[in-house]
Amino acid sequence: MSGIVEIAYFNTFILSGAETGTAAIGEWHIEESRIKGDYNGASVDYGVKAYAVDEKYGSSRRKNAMRYSGIYNIRTGVNDTNKFPSGQEITKSVDSAYGAINKLFAEETDLTIFQEDKVHAAMIDKDAIFTAEGGRISAAANIVIGQIRPYQGTFGIGNYPESFAYYNGRKYFVDKERASVLRLSRDGITKISDYGMDDYFSDTLKVADVIRGAFDGDRGEYIVTLQTSVDNLESISQGLITDSADNTTTNAGDYATIGFYEDANGWTSFYTYKPGFGFSHANDFYTWEKGEEELYRHGNQTVKRSSFYGNDPDPVYVRLFVNQDPSTVKNFLTINYEGTTGWEASEIKSENYTNLTYNSRIEEAYKIAQEGIIVYDGDNIAVPVGFIRKESEYSAPIKNKHVDYYQDNSYFNSTGLKGHYLDLTMQYWNVNENTAEQIGDPAEIFSVSSEAVLSSK
């Protein structure tokens, strides 16, 4: 659309329209560039360009730095989270020697910064000023991320931020490079893998390439699962699980799920489920296996005990080492336990030994079935082979396999096992068991012991 431009005096201005090829369309100009046409007067020009070309333009990633946006205030409707003004101090960095920042966790007025090999703390929205002696004398406001303070110890979260879990002021995580499971609380970093499991984690974390952590708020346990990926042929010792093909037990070799119980301050259980992730909500603990199925609520009374993700129930067992007076060789004669009816001694062994006639072998006994199980001998006489209940306790003799050469009725003889210690597995497992809701009280075992006498030879 055409228009009229009124000019008080002539100066040259060039205005370009659209172009097609090399021919300009709609370009026009005025023929004087000097102000008022004065000789040698000031002329009109384009002036300073409002942009510059960066010949080395490209992205750069600072793995040890944090960058924050403008504020977000839901009460006033202010949302500047899309603004990153480069003219302001909007970055905070930590020492790059400790690797990348792989996890940030905000708690009240503090920010915890997890690098690969170090953990730091920083205040949020304030900054402390300290005296020369280290005492804090005041706090400056309007600081997004304040002074960064490192925790003692060269521990970090490595490249496994999925191992992180939080509960009630405590933070749990795994440092694979240092074969450590760690707890961060107000007293600093504690290596909780040292509580009876240091050698186990030292071996297992070398193999694991998938590490997941969660906190079971119902039981008060940090749950960590160590898994191997499909391409990893290494083995992780977990324990007995159910083989759904023939309903027998097998040893899981690609994962281990372990619980650290805060009240006992120790590692109390191996679990047979293999979670992809988990969390606690409303005092219930939820996990899922592969992220494709529905959430599984642990402690659900409407499913069979030790049955996870719709699978057959796994065996529940406790492995014990009976070793009173460890410097002497003993004959272990009985197994005694106090607890719920239904436990069996599924494996009874003592240590390897070598004599002049035979190669090294393990002294092993027949398993002891649960209470009430009997067999009939050659004379059709009923012989109990399970635990016998007396005064609310259960007891049974140990019958050595190696003295029953022909595997006949002689295994009814109570001969015991000889050795320094007894390796005993107590198992509670019935795949046809009803749900926990129908049964009522859970299966429990309080104490296990063995009657032993000094060996005579």
C-alpha positions in Angstrom: 0.0 0.0 0.0 1.5 3.4 -1.1 2.0 6.4 1.2 3.4 9.9 1.3 6.5 10.7 3.3 7.1 14.3 4.2 10.8 15.4 4.5 11.7 18.9 5.6 15.1 18.7 4.0 16.7 16.2 1.7 18.9 13.4 3.1 19.7 10.0 1.5 17.9 7.0 3.0 17.9 3.7 1.3 15.0 1.3 2.0 15.0 -2.1 0.5 11.9 -4.1 -0.3 11.6 -7.8 -1.2 14.1 -9.2 -3.7 13.6 -11.7 -6.5 16.9 -13.0 -7.8 19.2 -10.0 -8.3 16.4 -7.5 -9.0 15.2 -5.4 -6.1 11.5 -4.7 -5.9 10.2 -1.6 -4.1 13.7 -0.2 -3.3 13.8 3.6 -3.2 16.1 6.3 -1.8 16.5 10.1 -1.3 19.6 11.6 -2.8 21.2 13.7 0.0 23.2 12.2 2.9 24.5 15.4 4.5 22.4 17.0 7.2 20.6 20.0 5.7 22.9 19.6 2.6 25.7 21.5 4.4 29.2 21.2 2.8 31.3 18.8 4.7 28.5 18.5 7.3 27.6 15.4 9.3 26.2 12.6 7.3 23.7 9.9 8.1 25.0 6.3 8.3 23.9 2.9 9.6 25.8 3.3 12.8 26.9 0.5 15.2 25.6 -2.9 14.5 23.4 -4.4 17.2 24.8 -7.9 16.9 28.1 -9.7 16.5 28.9 -13.0 14.9 30.6 -15.7 17.1 32.7 -17.8 14.8 33.2 -20.5 17.5 29.5 -20.7 18.4 28.6 -24.1 20.1 27.4 -25.6 23.3 29.6 -26.3 26.3 28.8 -28.4 29.3 30.3 -27.7 32.7 29.6 -30.9 34.6 30.8 -29.5 37.9 28.6 -26.3 37.8 25.0 -25.4 38.6 23.0 -22.7 36.8 19.7 -21.4 38.1 16.9 -19.4 36.5 14.7 -16.6 37.6 12.3 -17.0 40.5 9.1 -18.9 40.6 6.4 -17.7 43.1 3.1 -19.5 43.0 1.5 -17.0 45.4 2.1 -14.0 43.2 2.1 -15.7 39.9 5.7 -14.8 39.1 7.3 -17.4 36.8 10.7 -16.5 35.5 12.0 -20.1 35.2 12.6 -19.6 31.5 15.0 -16.7 32.1 18.7 -17.2 32.4 20.2 -13.7 32.3 23.9 -14.1 31.5 24.7 -10.7 32.9 23.9 -11.8 36.4 25.6 -14.3 38.7 23.5 -17.3 38.1 26.1 -20.1 38.3 27.8 -21.9 41.2 30.5 -24.5 40.7 32.4 -27.1 42.7 35.9 -28.5 42.3 36.1 -30.3 38.9 38.7 -32.7 40.3 35.9 -34.6 42.0 34.0 -35.3 38.8 30.5 -34.4 37.6 27.5 -33.4 39.7 25.2 -36.3 39.4 22.6 -35.6 42.1 21.1 -32.6 43.8 18.8 -32.9 46.9 17.1 -30.0 48.6 16.1 -30.3 52.2 14.6 -27.3 54.1 17.2 -24.6 53.8 20.1 -26.8 52.6 21.1 -28.2 49.3 23.1 -31.5 49.1 25.4 -31.7 46.1 26.6 -35.2 45.1 29.6 -35.4 42.8 31.1 -38.6 41.5 33.8 -38.5 44.3 32.6 -35.9 46.8 29.6 -34.7 48.7 29.0 -31.0 49.5 26.4 -29.0 51.4 25.2 -25.5 50.5 22.7 -23.1 52.0 19.7 -22.0 49.9 18.5 -18.4 49.9 21.1 -17.3 52.4 24.9 -17.1 52.9 26.8 -17.3 56.1 29.7 -15.0 57.0 32.3 -16.5 59.3 34.9 -15.0 61.6 38.6 -15.9 61.3 38.1 -18.6 64.0 35.3 -20.2 62.0 32.3 -18.9 63.9 29.2 -17.7 62.0 28.4 -14.1 62.8 25.6 -13.2 60.3 23.7 -14.4 57.3 23.3 -12.5 54.0 19.9 -12.9 52.3 19.0 -12.8 48.6 21.6 -15.5 47.8 20.2 -18.4 45.7 23.0 -20.8 46.5 25.3 -19.9 49.4 28.7 -21.1 50.5 29.5 -24.6 49.5 30.9 -26.8 52.3 32.4 -30.3 51.7 31.7 -33.3 53.9 34.7 -35.1 55.3 35.8 -38.2 53.4 36.4 -38.8 49.7 33.1 -40.5 48.9 30.6 -39.7 46.1 27.6 -41.1 44.3 29.7 -42.1 41.3 27.5 -42.6 38.2 24.7 -44.2 40.1 22.3 -41.5 41.4 19.5 -44.1 41.2 21.0 -45.6 44.4 19.9 -42.5 46.4 17.1 -42.8 49.0 16.0 -40.4 51.7 14.1 -40.8 54.9 13.7 -38.5 57.9 16.9 -36.6 57.6 19.0 -39.5 56.4 20.3 -39.9 52.9 21.6 -43.3 51.6 23.6 -43.9 48.4 26.3 -46.1 46.9 29.8 -45.3 45.9 30.7 -48.2 43.5 34.3 -47.1 42.9 35.1 -47.4 46.7 32.8 -50.5 47.2 30.9 -48.6 49.8 27.2 -48.2 50.9 26.9 -44.9 52.7 24.6 -42.9 55.0 24.6 -39.2 55.2 23.1 -37.7 58.3 23.7 -34.8 60.7 26.9 -36.4 62.0 28.4 -36.7 58.5 29.0 -39.7 56.2 29.0 -43.2 57.7 30.1 -46.3 55.7 27.3 -48.6 56.6 28.6 -51.4 54.4 31.3 -51.9 57.1 28.6 -53.3 59.4 29.3 -56.9 58.8 29.1 -56.7 55.0 32.3 -55.1 53.9 33.7 -58.1 52.1 30.4 -58.9 50.5 30.0 -55.5 48.9 33.6 -55.3 48.0 33.1 -58.4 45.8 29.5 -57.7 44.6 29.8 -54.1 43.6 32.6 -55.0 41.2 30.2 -57.1 39.3 27.0 -55.0 39.5 26.3 -52.5 36.7 22.7 -51.6 37.8 22.2 -50.2 41.3 18.9 -49.1 42.7 18.0 -47.7 46.1 14.7 -47.1 47.9 13.6 -46.7 51.5 10.9 -48.9 53.0 9.2 -46.5 55.5 7.0 -49.3 56.9 9.9 -51.4 58.0 12.5 -48.7 58.4 14.9 -50.2 55.9 17.1 -48.9 53.2 16.7 -51.3 50.3 19.5 -51.6 47.8 19.4 -53.9 44.8 22.5 -54.8 42.9 21.9 -56.2 39.4 23.8 -57.3 36.3 22.6 -56.2 32.9 21.7 -58.6 30.0 25.2 -58.4 28.5 26.9 -58.9 31.8 27.8 -62.6 32.4 29.2 -62.1 35.9 27.3 -63.7 38.8 25.9 -62.2 41.9 25.1 -64.5 44.8 21.5 -63.9 46.0 20.1 -67.1 47.4 17.2 -69.5 46.7 14.3 -68.4 44.5 11.5 -70.4 42.9 12.0 -71.8 39.5 8.5 -71.3 38.0 9.2 -74.0 35.3 9.2 -77.0 37.6 8.4 -75.3 41.0 11.9 -76.1 42.4 14.4 -73.9 44.0 17.4 -72.4 42.2 20.1 -69.8 43.0 19.6 -66.4 41.5 22.8 -65.3 39.8 22.0 -61.9 38.3 20.8 -59.8 41.3 20.8 -59.3 45.0 18.4 -57.2 47.1 19.5 -56.4 50.6 17.9 -54.4 53.5 19.7 -52.2 56.0 17.6 -52.0 59.2 18.0 -48.7 61.1 16.8 -50.0 64.5 19.4 -52.8 64.4 22.0 -50.6 62.6 22.9 -53.6 60.4 22.1 -55.6 57.3 19.3 -58.0 58.4 17.8 -59.6 55.3 18.3 -60.7 51.7 15.1 -60.4 49.7 14.1 -62.4 46.7 12.3 -59.7 44.7 14.1 -57.8 41.9 12.8 -54.3 41.8 13.3 -51.8 39.0 12.6 -49.0 41.4 10.6 -48.3 44.6 9.3 -45.7 47.0 7.3 -45.3 50.2 3.9 -43.6 50.4 1.4 -43.3 53.3 3.5 -45.9 55.3 3.3 -48.4 52.5 6.3 -49.6 50.4 5.8 -50.0 46.6 8.1 -51.4 44.0 7.8 -52.5 40.4 9.9 -54.9 38.5 10.3 -53.6 35.0 8.2 -50.5 34.9 5.5 -52.2 32.7 3.4 -53.9 35.3 1.3 -52.5 38.1 2.8 -51.4 41.4 3.4 -54.1 44.0 2.5 -53.2 47.6 4.7 -55.0 50.1 3.1 -56.3 53.2 -0.1 -57.0 51.3 -2.1 -59.5 53.3 -4.1 -60.7 50.3 -1.2 -62.5 48.4 0.8 -65.5 49.4 3.8 -64.9 51.6 7.1 -64.2 49.7 5.3 -64.1 46.4 6.3 -61.1 44.3 5.0 -59.6 41.0 2.6 -62.5 40.5 5.4 -65.2 40.7 5.3 -68.4 42.7 6.3 -68.0 46.4 10.0 -68.0 47.1 11.5 -69.9 50.0 12.0 -68.1 53.2 15.2 -69.2 55.1 17.8 -68.2 57.7 21.3 -69.4 57.4 23.1 -69.8 60.8 26.6 -70.8 61.9 26.5 -72.5 65.3 30.0 -72.1 66.8 30.2 -72.0 70.5 33.7 -72.7 71.8 35.3 -72.3 68.3 38.7 -73.7 69.2 37.5 -77.2 70.0 36.1 -80.0 67.8 32.6 -81.0 68.8 29.8 -83.5 68.1 26.6 -81.6 67.3 23.7 -83.9 68.3 20.5 -81.9 68.0 18.8 -78.9 66.4 16.5 -76.9 68.6 14.4 -73.8 67.8 11.8 -71.6 69.3 9.2 -70.0 67.0 6.3 -70.8 64.7 5.3 -74.3 63.6 6.3 -75.1 60.1 10.1 -74.5 60.0 12.5 -77.2 58.7 16.2 -77.6 58.8 16.7 -77.9 55.0 20.5 -78.1 55.1 22.8 -79.2 57.9 26.6 -79.3 57.4 29.9 -79.0 59.2 33.3 -78.0 57.8 35.4 -79.9 55.2 37.9 -82.4 56.6 40.4 -84.8 55.2 41.5 -88.2 56.5 44.0 -90.8 55.3 41.5 -92.8 53.4 39.1 -90.3 51.7 39.4 -87.0 49.9 38.2 -83.8 51.5 34.5 -83.9 52.1 31.8 -82.0 54.0 30.1 -83.7 57.0 26.4 -83.5 56.1 23.1 -84.6 57.8 19.7 -85.5 56.5 17.3 -82.5 56.6 14.8 -82.3 59.4 11.2 -81.8 58.3 8.6 -79.6 60.0 6.7 -80.9 63.0 4.4 -83.9 62.4 6.3 -85.5 59.4 6.8 -89.3 59.9 8.0 -92.2 57.7 7.6 -95.9 58.1 10.6 -98.3 58.6 10.9 -101.9 57.3 8.8 -103.2 60.1 6.0 -100.6 59.3 6.7 -98.7 62.4 6.1 -95.0 62.3 9.3 -93.0 62.8 9.1 -89.2 63.2 11.6 -87.4 61.0 10.4 -83.9 61.7 10.8 -81.6 64.7 9.1 -82.7 67.9 7.4 -80.0 70.0 8.1 -80.0 73.8 7.1 -77.2 76.1 6.6 -74.7 73.2 10.0 -75.5 71.8 11.0 -77.7 68.8 13.8 -80.2 68.8 15.1 -83.1 66.6 18.3 -85.2 66.5 20.9 -84.8 63.8 21.4 -87.9 61.6 24.6 -88.1 59.6 24.4 -89.1 56.0 27.9 -90.5 55.7 27.4 -93.3 58.2 24.4 -94.5 56.2 26.4 -96.1 53.4 23.5 -97.9 51.8 21.0 -95.1 52.4 18.6 -97.5 54.2 16.9 -97.4 57.5 20.2 -96.8 59.3 19.7 -93.1 58.8 17.3 -93.2 61.7 20.3 -93.5 64.0 21.1 -90.3 65.7 24.9 -90.0 65.1 25.3 -86.2 64.9 27.9 -84.2 63.0 31.6 -83.6 64.0 33.4 -80.3 63.4 34.3 -76.9 64.9 31.0 -75.3 63.7 27.6 -76.2 62.3 26.4 -74.6 59.0 22.6 -74.7 59.4 19.8 -73.4 57.1 16.3 -73.1 58.6 13.6 -72.8 56.0 9.9 -72.0 56.0 8.3 -72.6 52.6 5.0 -74.0 51.5 4.0 -73.2 47.9 0.4 -74.2 48.6 0.1 -71.9 51.6 -2.9 -69.6 51.8 -2.6 -65.8 51.9 -1.2 -64.2 55.0 -4.7 -62.6 55.6 -6.2 -66.1 55.9 -3.5 -67.5 58.1 -3.2 -64.6 60.5 0.1 -64.3 62.4 3.4 -64.3 60.4 5.9 -67.1 60.5 8.6 -66.3 63.1 11.7 -67.8 64.5 13.2 -66.5 67.7 16.2 -68.6 68.6 18.1 -71.6 67.3 20.6 -73.8 69.2 22.3 -77.2 69.1 23.3 -79.6 71.9 27.0 -80.3 71.4 29.6 -82.5 73.3 33.4 -82.5 73.1 34.6 -84.9 70.4 36.3 -88.0 71.7 38.5 -88.5 68.6 
